[in-house]
C-alpha cells in the first residue's frame, strides 16, 4: 500500500516511543502491528465523526496528544486537539496554512518575502490579475497540495487552458475553491524542515528539490545535506513565515524559491513533508521528525540534537510518456548506500502524466533512496541506480480521451 511506502516510517517511529491509537478512514492493514487500538470513521475530515471517535477512545485510554501528517486533516485534527484540551497550534493557524490566499495576506502583513498573488474565481478575473502581475505566471488551487493543479502560463494564449487546469482541482478544496494567479518565482526551489515548540522554531534541514520542466511543477528528486550552506540563508525567512501564520507547535515543511539568491516564500505546510523527506532528514542528520511531532503533541520538548552529518537523496521515478507499463526491471545488486527501492506500479498498469490529466499517483512509478557523505555523491549514486532500472511503456493512443486526473 502506498500509505505504508510513504508514511510507514512515521508510524514506526512514533510507535517505538508511544502507544498509538488511530482514527482512520479505512480498516487498518499494515498499520496493525504498530497500534494499540483504532476507530474507523467514514470521513476523517468530518468534525462530528472525529469527535465521536475520540470520545470512544478517551473512554478506554488516557489520551496524551493528537496529531496528523496528512494534509487534508490538519484543520479538523487541530480542532479535535483543542476539544480534548491537548497541546496544538490553533485551528485558525492551520486554516491559514491550508488556504494559500490567507497565507499570502499574512506574509504581506508581516513583511515575509513572498510572491505577488491574486485570488480569482473566473477566467475574466484571471485575465485581469495576469495584466496586473505580468507574465510568466503560476496558477494553482488555493487549498490543495502535492503540486496537483499547479501550472505555469507564459503568455495570454496559455492562460485560458491553465486556468481550466487549476480550477478543476480547486473545486475539490475544503478550505477554499478559488484559484490563485501568482508571480512566477524564477530560481532554485528548496524546502526548509522546521520544528516549532512553544513558539520557538528550529530549522533542522534544507531540502534541495528538482522539479519538472514547465508548465508543470512535478517534483522529481530531493536531497538533504546536514552541512548545507543554505541553512543560514533560509532560516530567518522560514522562522518569519511560521511566526506570521501563528504556528506555535509542530513540524512544518516550508517551501521557497531562491530568487537572485534571496528566499521568497511559496507556502508553509503544517505537517511533516511528503516524498520521504522526513526519512532523508533522519538519514542525513539523525533527527527524527515524526518522533518530534509526537513529543510536541504530548507537551514534551523534542530532542533535535543531530547525531549524524551526512547526505541522502531520493529520486522519484516517472515514465517519459503516458501509457501502459509493459516492463519494469531492476538489477538487484544493492550496495550499502542504497537505502531502498520502491515500485508503486506494476506491469499492466496505466500511467498518466500531468500533461494528460494525471497526477503524482497516476504517473509516478516509484522511488529510490541513496546515502553518501556529500550531497553531490548521494545524487550521483541515485542517478547511477536509476540507470539500473528498466522501464518500457506502450504510449497511450493520441485519440484516447484524457482522464480527469483528480486525486482520490
C-alpha positions in Angstrom: 0.0 0.0 0.0 1.3 3.5 -0.8 0.4 4.8 2.6 3.0 2.4 4.0 5.5 3.2 1.3 5.5 6.9 2.0 4.3 7.2 5.7 5.2 3.8 7.2 8.5 5.3 8.7 6.4 7.9 10.5 4.1 5.4 12.3 7.0 3.1 13.1 8.9 5.9 14.7 6.0 7.1 16.8 5.0 3.6 17.9 8.6 2.9 19.1 8.0 5.6 21.8 4.2 5.7 22.4 1.2 3.6 22.5 -0.7 4.7 19.3 -4.5 4.7 18.9 -5.6 5.6 15.4 -8.7 7.3 13.9 -8.7 6.2 10.3 -11.0 6.3 7.2 -10.5 2.6 6.4 -9.8 -0.7 8.1 -6.1 -0.7 9.0 -3.8 -3.4 7.4 -0.1 -2.8 7.6 -0.6 -0.4 10.5 -2.0 -3.0 12.9 1.3 -4.2 14.4 2.0 -0.6 15.5 -1.4 0.2 17.0 -2.8 -0.3 20.5 -6.3 0.4 19.1 -8.2 2.2 16.4 -11.6 3.5 15.3 -12.8 3.6 11.7 -14.8 6.6 10.6 -16.4 7.2 7.2 -14.8 10.7 6.7 -11.8 11.8 8.8 -12.4 15.4 7.8 -15.9 15.4 9.4 -15.6 17.1 12.8 -18.5 15.3 14.4 -17.2 11.9 13.4 -13.7 12.8 14.7 -15.2 14.0 18.0 -17.3 10.8 18.4 -14.3 8.6 17.7 -12.1 10.5 20.1 -14.7 10.1 22.8 -14.8 6.4 22.3 -11.0 6.2 22.6 -10.9 8.5 25.6 -13.2 6.2 27.5 -10.6 3.4 27.1 -7.3 5.4 27.3 -5.7 8.4 28.7 -5.0 10.5 25.6 -1.8 12.4 25.9 -1.6 14.0 22.4 -3.1 14.1 18.9 -1.5 15.0 15.6 -1.6 14.1 11.9 0.9 14.1 8.9 -2.0 14.1 6.4 -2.5 17.5 4.7 -6.3 17.2 4.4 -6.8 16.5 8.2 -4.7 19.4 9.6 -7.6 21.7 10.5 -10.0 19.0 11.8 -7.2 17.5 14.0 -6.3 20.9 15.4 -9.9 21.4 16.3 -10.0 17.9 17.9 -6.9 18.6 20.0 -8.5 21.8 21.2 -11.7 20.0 22.2 -9.6 17.4 24.1 -7.6 20.1 25.9 -4.4 18.9 24.3 -1.5 20.9 23.0 -1.9 22.2 19.4 -1.3 25.0 17.1 -4.7 26.8 16.7 -7.2 25.6 14.1 -7.1 29.2 12.7 -3.3 28.9 12.1 -3.9 25.6 10.4 -6.6 27.2 8.2 -4.1 29.9 7.3 -1.6 27.2 6.1 -4.3 25.3 4.1 -5.7 28.5 2.4 -2.9 30.0 0.4 -4.8 33.2 -0.1 -4.8 33.7 3.7 -1.1 32.8 3.8 -0.1 35.3 1.2 -2.0 38.1 3.1 -0.3 37.2 6.4 3.1 37.1 4.7 2.5 40.6 3.3 1.3 41.9 6.6 4.3 40.6 8.4 6.9 41.5 5.8 7.8 38.0 4.8 9.1 37.9 1.2 6.6 36.1 -0.9 5.0 36.2 -4.4 2.5 38.7 -5.8 -0.8 36.9 -5.7 -4.4 37.4 -6.6 -7.3 35.1 -5.7 -9.8 34.6 -8.6 -12.9 32.6 -9.4 -13.4 33.2 -13.1 -11.3 33.3 -16.2 -12.1 37.0 -16.6 -10.7 37.7 -13.1 -7.7 35.6 -14.0 -7.1 37.7 -17.1 -7.3 40.9 -15.1 -4.9 39.5 -12.5 -2.4 38.5 -15.2 -2.5 42.0 -16.6 -1.7 43.3 -13.1 1.1 40.9 -12.2 2.6 40.2 -15.6 3.9 37.0 -17.3 5.2 34.4 -16.6 2.5 33.4 -14.1 1.7 30.4 -11.9 -1.9 29.3 -11.4 -2.7 27.0 -8.5 -5.6 25.9 -6.3 -5.8 28.0 -3.2 -6.3 24.9 -0.9 -4.5 21.8 -2.2 -1.2 20.1 -2.1 1.5 17.9 -3.8 1.7 20.4 -6.8 -1.6 19.0 -8.1 -3.4 21.5 -10.3 -0.3 23.8 -10.3 0.7 25.1 -13.8 2.7 27.9 -15.4 1.4 30.2 -18.1 3.9 32.3 -20.1 1.5 34.1 -22.4 -2.1 35.3 -22.6 -2.7 32.5 -25.1 -1.8 29.9 -22.4 -3.9 31.4 -19.7 -7.3 30.0 -20.6 -6.1 26.4 -20.5 -4.0 27.0 -17.4 -7.0 28.5 -15.6 -9.2 25.5 -16.5 -6.4 23.1 -15.3 -6.1 24.8 -11.9 -9.8 25.4 -11.5 -10.6 21.7 -11.9 -8.6 20.8 -8.8 -9.5 24.0 -6.9 -13.1 22.9 -7.0 -12.2 20.0 -4.7 -10.8 22.2 -2.0 -12.1 22.1 1.6 -10.8 25.5 2.9 -11.2 27.4 -0.4 -12.3 26.6 -4.0 -10.6 29.7 -5.6 -7.6 29.8 -7.9 -4.5 31.9 -7.2 -2.8 33.7 -10.0 0.7 34.4 -8.9 4.0 35.9 -9.8 6.4 33.2 -11.1 9.4 33.0 -8.8 12.4 32.3 -11.0 15.1 30.4 -9.1 16.0 27.1 -7.4 13.3 25.5 -5.2 14.1 24.3 -1.7 12.1 23.3 1.3 13.0 24.0 4.9 12.1 21.4 7.5 11.3 23.1 10.8 10.2 22.1 14.3 8.3 24.6 16.5 7.8 24.1 20.2 6.0 26.6 22.3 6.6 29.3 19.7 10.3 28.7 19.2 11.3 27.4 15.8 14.4 25.3 15.0 15.4 24.7 11.4 16.7 21.2 11.2 17.4 20.7 7.4 17.2 22.2 3.9 15.9 20.0 1.1 17.1 20.8 -2.4 14.5 20.0 -5.0 14.4 19.1 -8.7 11.1 19.8 -10.5 9.9 19.0 -13.9 10.1 21.3 -16.9 7.3 23.9 -17.4 4.4 24.1 -17.5 4.1 21.7 -14.6 5.8 21.5 -11.2 6.1 17.8 -10.6 8.7 17.0 -8.0 11.4 14.7 -9.4 14.1 14.5 -6.8 15.1 15.8 -3.3 18.4 15.9 -1.5 19.2 16.7 2.2 22.7 17.6 3.3 23.3 18.0 7.0 26.0 20.6 6.2 24.1 22.6 3.6 25.4 26.2 3.4 21.8 27.4 2.7 20.8 26.7 6.3 21.9 30.2 7.4 20.3 31.8 4.3 16.8 30.3 4.7 16.4 30.1 8.5 15.3 33.7 9.2 12.7 33.6 6.4 11.3 30.2 7.4 11.0 31.3 11.0 9.3 34.6 10.0 6.8 32.7 7.8 5.9 30.3 10.6 5.5 33.2 13.1 3.4 35.1 10.6 0.9 32.2 10.3 0.6 31.9 14.1 2.1 28.3 14.2 3.2 27.6 17.8 3.7 23.8 17.9 4.6 21.1 15.4 6.7 20.1 12.4 6.4 22.3 9.3 7.6 21.9 5.7 8.3 25.4 4.4 8.6 25.7 0.6 10.5 28.6 -1.0 12.5 29.6 -4.1 15.8 31.5 -4.2 15.4 34.5 -6.5 18.7 36.1 -7.1 19.9 34.2 -4.1 17.3 35.5 -1.7 14.5 33.4 -0.3 10.9 34.0 -1.4 8.1 32.0 0.2 6.0 29.6 -1.8 3.9 28.1 1.0 4.1 26.6 4.5 2.7 23.1 5.1 1.9 22.5 8.8 3.0 18.9 8.8 5.9 16.5 8.0 6.9 16.7 4.4 5.9 14.0 1.9 8.0 12.1 -0.6 10.0 10.5 2.3 11.8 13.8 3.1 11.4 13.2 6.8 13.3 9.9 6.3 16.0 11.7 4.3 16.4 14.1 7.3 16.9 11.2 9.7 19.4 9.6 7.3 21.4 12.8 7.0 21.2 14.3 10.5 19.8 11.6 12.8 16.9 13.9 13.8 13.6 12.0 14.0 10.8 14.4 12.8 7.8 12.0 13.4 9.1 11.4 17.0 9.5 15.2 17.4 5.9 15.8 16.2 4.6 13.2 18.6 6.6 14.6 21.5 5.3 18.1 20.9 1.7 16.9 20.6 2.2 15.3 24.1 3.6 18.5 25.5 7.2 17.4 25.6 10.3 19.2 24.3 11.6 17.3 21.3 15.2 16.1 21.0 16.6 17.9 18.0 20.3 17.1 18.6 21.9 16.0 15.3 23.7 12.6 15.6 24.9 12.3 12.0 26.4 14.6 9.4 25.7 13.0 6.1 23.6 13.3 3.0 20.6 11.5 1.5 18.8 11.7 -1.8 15.5 10.4 -3.3 14.8 10.0 -7.0 11.2 9.9 -7.9 10.6 7.6 -10.9 8.4 8.8 -13.8 7.9 7.4 -17.4 8.7 9.5 -20.4 5.2 9.1 -21.7 1.7 8.2 -20.5 0.6 4.7 -21.4 0.6 1.0 -20.3 3.5 -0.2 -18.3 4.9 -3.2 -20.2 8.1 -4.0 -18.4 9.7 -3.0 -15.1 13.0 -4.5 -14.1 15.9 -3.8 -11.7 19.4 -5.1 -11.3 19.1 -6.1 -7.6 22.8 -5.8 -6.7 22.4 -3.5 -3.7 25.4 -1.6 -2.3 25.2 -0.5 1.4 24.5 3.1 0.2 21.2 2.1 -1.4 18.6 2.6 1.3 15.7 1.3 -0.6 13.9 1.0 -4.0 10.1 1.0 -4.1 7.8 0.5 -7.1 4.2 1.6 -6.7 3.0 0.4 -10.1 3.3 -3.0 -11.8 3.2 -4.4 -15.3 -0.2 -3.8 -16.9 -0.9 -0.5 -15.0 -1.9 2.6 -16.9 0.4 5.5 -16.2 -0.9 9.0 -16.8 1.3 12.1 -16.7 0.1 15.6 -15.6 0.1 16.7 -19.2 -2.6 14.1 -19.9 -4.7 14.9 -16.9 -2.9 12.7 -14.3 -1.1 13.4 -11.1 1.7 12.0 -8.9 -0.3 8.9 -8.1 -1.2 8.0 -11.7 2.2 9.0 -13.1 4.9 8.0 -10.6 6.4 4.5 -10.9 8.1 4.6 -7.6 11.3 5.9 -5.9 14.8 5.1 -4.7 16.8 6.5 -1.8 20.6 6.7 -1.6 23.1 8.0 1.1 26.6 9.4 0.9 29.0 11.7 2.9 28.1 14.6 0.5 25.1 15.8 -1.4 26.8 15.5 -4.8 27.7 11.9 -4.2 24.3 11.0 -2.9 22.7 12.4 -6.0 25.3 10.7 -8.3 24.5 7.4 -6.6 20.8 8.0 -7.1 21.4 8.6 -10.8 23.6 5.5 -11.1 20.8 3.4 -9.5 18.2 4.9 -12.0 20.3 3.6 -14.8 19.9 0.0 -13.4 16.1 0.3 -13.7 14.5 -0.8 -16.9 11.1 0.7 -17.8 9.1 0.1 -21.0 5.8 1.9 -21.6 3.4 1.5 -24.5 2.3 5.1 -25.3 -1.4 5.8 -25.0 -3.1 6.4 -28.4 -3.2 10.0 -29.4 -7.0 9.9 -29.8 -7.6 8.3 -26.4 -9.8 10.6 -24.1 -7.9 12.4 -21.4 -8.8 11.2 -17.9 -9.7 13.7 -15.2 -6.6 13.0 -13.1 -8.3 14.1 -9.9 -6.9 12.8 -6.7 -8.9 10.1 -4.9 
